[in-house]
């Protein structure tokens, strides 16, 4: 029988502030076009390779 999944604890204090700061810092950051194109090529390769 599977074990029940526990609830995720709520962030409080410094952990919560650090999480919000990281979210705000990365909100408008963009991935470099070279990285995006490389990852998209890998995705397309696997998508086409595993199609039924």
C-alpha positions, 0 to 999 in steps of 0.5 A: 500500500502506498504511503500518504503524501505529507503536506508541504510545510509553510515557509516562514521568517527568513526562508519566506523572505529569501524565497520571495526575494529570489522569485522577484529577482528572477521574475523578469530574467530571460534565458540566453537564446543559445541555451533556449535553442539547445534545450528546445532541440533536445526536447524536439529530439525526444518528442519525435523519438518517443511519438507513437 
